Amino acid sequence: MIHLIKQHGMKVFLTGVLVTIVTLFSCAQKRNEKKNISKDMTTTTNMVNTATDTATFGTGCFWCTEAIFQELEGVIKSTSGYSGGTVANPTYKEVCTGNTGHAEVIQVVYDPKKITYDELLEVFWKTHDPTTLNRQGADVGTQYRSVIFYHNNEQKEKAEKYKAELDKSGAFNDPIVTEISPYTKFYAAENYHQDYYNQNGDQPYCSIVIRPKVEKFEKVFKSKLKH
């Protein structure tokens, strides 16, 4: 009887050890799976972050600039805002005084596999007049200046190269006055400025000023538009 009890006790003990080992293994496996999932998510996030690039352009009123660049295939997001000034978090009213030093610009986030910086520059040069200082049409002031804020040396070199080549070629009757400056800070404009043309197409400024520019742009760059 004693022998049977010992034997039974040993079976219980071994069974308990086995269950413990299986449980520990299962927990360790789950922890490893979580680590792998976390690692995969981090890798995916990094891929997303490195898959895009940013450009900052000013071609006068940012309503016009945004209406054009947001139509390009490869442009993920275009945001109207202010850059190149000395005042933090400026308002539209402050920028319009011309005293903050900011230009009305758009911040373009794009996929370089679908559209290159060179192509963005091509659109930039062809969709405004880069020869009028601090002015585009009836919009007058330093906030309406033609400007490229470069984010790295490659963008700087390309912007300066094309500016020099265009001047040399005589593509414009007057010298190009486009400012090419290092990017420092971008402040998104108030919400009512975002996607302005699409939201306010019937407004006089949109129908008289912006629409003709957009229609001309769509004809010239038909192959580069989003489908």
C-alpha positions as CSV (number, residue, x, y, z in Angstrom):
1,M,0.0,0.0,0.0
2,I,2.8,2.4,1.0
3,H,4.5,1.5,-2.3
4,L,1.4,2.4,-4.3
5,I,1.0,5.7,-2.5
6,K,4.6,6.6,-3.2
7,Q,4.2,5.6,-6.7
8,H,1.0,7.6,-7.1
9,G,2.7,10.6,-5.4
10,M,5.6,10.4,-7.8
11,K,3.1,10.4,-10.8
12,V,1.4,13.5,-9.4
13,F,4.7,15.3,-8.8
14,L,6.0,14.4,-12.4
15,T,2.7,15.5,-13.8
16,G,2.9,18.8,-12.0
17,V,6.5,19.4,-13.2
18,L,5.4,18.6,-16.8
19,V,2.5,21.1,-16.6
20,T,4.8,23.8,-15.2
21,I,7.3,23.3,-18.0
22,V,4.7,23.4,-20.7
23,T,3.2,26.6,-19.1
24,L,6.5,28.3,-18.9
25,F,7.3,27.4,-22.5
26,S,4.0,28.6,-23.7
27,C,4.4,32.0,-21.8
28,A,8.0,32.4,-23.2
29,Q,6.7,31.6,-26.7
30,K,3.9,34.3,-26.4
31,R,6.5,36.8,-25.1
32,N,8.7,36.1,-28.1
33,E,5.7,36.4,-30.5
34,K,4.9,39.8,-28.9
35,K,8.4,40.9,-29.4
36,N,8.4,39.8,-33.0
37,I,5.1,41.6,-33.6
38,S,6.5,44.8,-32.0
39,K,9.6,44.5,-34.0
40,D,7.6,44.0,-37.2
41,M,5.4,47.0,-36.4
42,T,8.5,49.2,-35.8
43,T,10.1,48.1,-39.1
44,T,6.8,48.8,-40.9
45,T,6.6,52.3,-39.3
46,N,10.2,53.0,-40.3
47,M,9.5,52.0,-43.8
48,V,6.5,54.3,-44.0
49,N,8.5,57.2,-42.5
50,T,11.4,56.7,-44.9
51,A,9.2,56.3,-48.0
52,T,8.2,59.9,-48.1
53,D,9.9,63.2,-48.6
54,T,9.0,66.9,-48.1
55,A,9.1,70.0,-50.2
56,T,8.2,73.6,-49.3
57,F,7.2,76.1,-52.0
58,G,5.8,79.6,-52.2
59,T,4.2,80.8,-55.5
60,G,2.0,83.6,-54.2
61,C,-1.3,83.0,-52.6
62,F,-1.2,79.5,-51.0
63,W,-4.8,78.8,-52.1
64,C,-3.5,78.7,-55.7
65,T,-0.4,76.8,-54.9
66,E,-2.3,74.1,-52.9
67,A,-5.0,73.7,-55.6
68,I,-2.2,72.8,-58.1
69,F,0.1,70.6,-56.2
70,Q,-2.6,68.5,-54.5
71,E,-3.6,67.2,-57.9
72,L,-0.2,65.6,-58.7
73,E,0.2,61.8,-58.6
74,G,2.6,61.0,-55.8
75,V,1.7,63.9,-53.6
76,I,0.3,62.5,-50.4
77,K,-0.5,65.7,-48.6
78,S,-0.3,69.4,-49.2
79,T,-0.8,71.9,-46.4
80,S,-1.1,75.6,-46.6
81,G,1.0,77.6,-44.1
82,Y,3.7,80.1,-43.4
83,S,7.5,79.8,-43.5
84,G,10.6,82.0,-43.6
85,G,9.5,84.5,-41.0
86,T,10.7,85.6,-37.5
87,V,7.4,85.4,-35.5
88,A,6.3,82.1,-33.9
89,N,2.8,80.8,-34.7
90,P,1.8,83.7,-36.8
91,T,-1.8,84.3,-37.8
92,Y,-3.1,85.0,-41.3
93,K,-3.8,88.6,-40.2
94,E,-0.3,89.1,-39.0
95,V,1.3,87.6,-42.1
96,C,-0.8,89.8,-44.3
97,T,0.8,92.9,-42.8
98,G,4.1,91.8,-44.3
99,N,5.8,92.5,-40.9
100,T,6.4,88.9,-39.8
101,G,8.7,88.0,-42.8
102,H,6.7,84.9,-43.6
103,A,5.8,83.8,-47.1
104,E,2.5,82.0,-47.9
105,V,3.7,78.5,-48.8
106,I,2.6,74.9,-49.0
107,Q,4.3,72.0,-47.3
108,V,4.2,69.0,-49.7
109,V,4.6,65.4,-48.5
110,Y,5.2,63.2,-51.5
111,D,6.3,59.7,-52.5
112,P,9.6,60.0,-54.4
113,K,9.0,56.7,-56.1
114,K,6.0,58.2,-57.8
115,I,7.1,61.8,-58.3
116,T,10.6,63.3,-58.0
117,Y,11.7,66.6,-56.6
118,D,12.8,67.5,-60.2
119,E,9.2,67.1,-61.3
120,L,7.9,69.2,-58.4
121,L,10.3,71.9,-59.4
122,E,9.1,71.7,-63.0
123,V,5.5,72.4,-61.8
124,F,6.8,75.1,-59.5
125,W,8.5,77.1,-62.3
126,K,5.7,76.7,-64.8
127,T,2.7,77.6,-62.6
128,H,3.6,81.1,-61.5
129,D,5.7,84.1,-62.5
130,P,9.1,83.8,-60.8
131,T,10.2,87.2,-62.2
132,T,8.0,89.5,-60.2
133,L,9.4,90.5,-56.8
134,N,7.0,90.1,-53.9
135,R,4.1,89.9,-56.2
136,Q,1.8,87.5,-58.1
137,G,-0.8,89.3,-60.1
138,A,-2.9,91.5,-57.9
139,D,-1.4,89.9,-54.7
140,V,1.3,92.3,-53.6
141,G,3.6,91.9,-50.5
142,T,6.6,90.0,-49.3
143,Q,4.2,87.2,-48.1
144,Y,3.5,86.5,-51.8
145,R,7.2,86.2,-52.9
146,S,8.4,83.3,-55.1
147,V,10.4,81.1,-52.8
148,I,11.8,77.6,-52.4
149,F,12.7,76.5,-48.9
150,Y,15.1,73.6,-49.4
151,H,15.2,70.7,-46.8
152,N,18.6,69.4,-47.7
153,N,21.7,70.1,-49.9
154,E,20.3,68.0,-52.8
155,Q,17.2,70.2,-53.0
156,K,19.3,73.3,-52.7
157,E,21.6,72.2,-55.6
158,K,18.7,71.3,-57.8
159,A,16.8,74.5,-57.2
160,E,19.8,76.6,-57.9
161,K,20.7,74.6,-61.0
162,Y,17.3,75.0,-62.6
163,K,17.1,78.6,-61.7
164,A,20.4,79.3,-63.4
165,E,19.5,77.2,-66.4
166,L,16.2,78.9,-66.9
167,D,17.8,82.4,-66.6
168,K,20.4,81.4,-69.1
169,S,17.9,79.9,-71.6
170,G,15.8,83.0,-71.7
171,A,12.7,81.1,-70.8
172,F,11.4,84.3,-69.1
173,N,11.7,87.8,-70.4
174,D,12.9,89.1,-67.1
175,P,15.5,87.7,-64.6
176,I,14.2,85.2,-62.0
177,V,13.9,86.6,-58.5
178,T,12.9,83.4,-56.8
179,E,14.3,83.2,-53.2
180,I,16.1,79.9,-52.4
181,S,16.6,79.6,-48.7
182,P,17.1,76.9,-46.1
183,Y,14.0,75.5,-44.5
184,T,13.7,76.4,-40.8
185,K,10.1,76.2,-39.6
186,F,6.6,75.7,-41.0
187,Y,3.4,76.8,-39.4
188,A,0.2,75.4,-40.7
189,A,-2.4,78.0,-41.6
190,E,-5.8,78.2,-40.0
191,N,-8.2,75.4,-40.9
192,Y,-10.4,77.5,-43.2
193,H,-7.4,77.9,-45.5
194,Q,-6.9,74.2,-46.0
195,D,-8.2,72.7,-49.3
196,Y,-9.6,76.2,-49.9
197,Y,-10.2,75.9,-53.7
198,N,-12.1,72.6,-53.5
199,Q,-14.2,73.9,-50.6
200,N,-14.9,77.4,-52.0
201,G,-14.9,77.0,-55.8
202,D,-17.8,79.4,-56.3
203,Q,-16.1,82.3,-54.5
204,P,-15.1,85.1,-56.9
205,Y,-11.3,84.7,-56.2
206,C,-11.5,81.0,-56.9
207,S,-13.5,81.2,-60.1
208,I,-11.6,84.3,-61.5
209,V,-8.1,83.8,-60.3
210,I,-7.5,80.1,-59.3
211,R,-9.7,78.2,-61.7
212,P,-7.9,79.5,-64.9
213,K,-4.5,78.6,-63.4
214,V,-5.7,75.1,-62.4
215,E,-7.3,74.5,-65.9
216,K,-4.0,75.5,-67.6
217,F,-2.0,73.4,-65.2
218,E,-4.2,70.3,-65.9
219,K,-3.7,70.7,-69.6
220,V,0.1,71.0,-69.4
221,F,0.7,68.3,-66.8
222,K,-2.1,66.0,-67.8
223,S,0.1,62.9,-67.5
224,K,1.2,63.7,-64.0
225,L,-2.3,64.1,-62.4
226,K,-4.0,61.7,-60.0
227,H,-6.4,59.4,-61.7
